[in-house]
Amino acid sequence: MLLVNGEPAACVDPRDRGLQYGDGVFETITVRGGKPELWDAHLERLMAGCRVLDIPSPDPEQLAQEVAQVTADEIRCVAKLVITRGAGGRGYRKPDEPKPTRLVMRSPFPDYPSDWSDSGVVVRLCRTPLGLNPALAGLKHLNRLEQVMARNEWQNPEIAEGLMRDSEGFVVEGTMSNLFLVDRGTLVTPRLDRCGVAGVMRNRVLELAKSLGIPAREERVTLATLQQAEGAFLTNSLLRMWPIRILKGQDCPRATITATLKSALDRVLEG
Ligand SMILES: Cc1ncc(COP(=O)(O)O)c(C=O)c1O
């Protein structure tokens, strides 16, 4: 099910700048029983991305209504929103009067093995580096070639995720997820001021840690810090939280903080 500017349609203008240049932003959202999880946070990041890129912001009410329309009657599915600057302009120069394109689509929920959330996942290290660009850091923009290259480095279905380092070698995130580790009782997550996507679930976990009195900090994370951690886990809007069981072929310990945060997260999201 796909709506293009509110109309059921299967195609967009081939001159759309989202297709030509990746000139836009997107969100991927879990929808349960018609309720989009963490909706306000997704909307906020989408709007922030539009502001930074100077794309006219979509109407939140209209987006909510279209998400409800495409996900009606589904017990659990994924809603994806894409906002592009639309067609037009001369080369990279943006059109004087942009007419953004709004896509709202539904897809099935990914069938991740059910034990990955509890028993944890196998994670590898990717070779593809993340370029540094503070102007775009944190945004969920449509330029995802680094993630595409990194994800295509492995085919083994037992490996759930690959970690990516920036061009200076600091560990930043997974190809589709954010990373947390536990260091001497403190929750640590890589700083996202130079690259990476500021995940909605990452934010939720940081808020939860604060409310539970778990100390947390953002910092540049080296591979050595990660490998010496008391535990590590990944987050995103669909998988919520996956503990890391094996990293680079080595068994990872399981920190109590991971279990505490996981049950708190499940409680707030189910509640
Ligand atoms: C590269 C990348 N980092 C992090 C995330 C996690 O973001 P969120 O928690 O908003 O789903 C995603 C989600 O798809 C992603 O693609």
The ligand as a Gaussian input file, in Angstrom:
#p B3LYP/6-31G(d) Opt

LIG

0 1
 C       22.034000       4.090000       9.916000
 C       21.003000       4.005000      10.994000
 N       21.347000       4.322000      12.252000
 C       20.460000       4.254000      13.271000
 C       19.153000       3.843000      13.041000
 C       18.193000       3.748000      14.200000
 O       17.211000       4.744000      14.090000
 P       15.783000       4.620000      14.783000
 O       15.998000       4.284000      16.224000
 O       15.190000       5.973000      14.612000
 O       15.025000       3.554000      14.061000
 C       18.755000       3.518000      11.738000
 C       17.379000       3.092000      11.483000
 O       17.029000       2.662000      10.426000
 C       19.696000       3.608000      10.691000
 O       19.360000       3.299000       9.434000

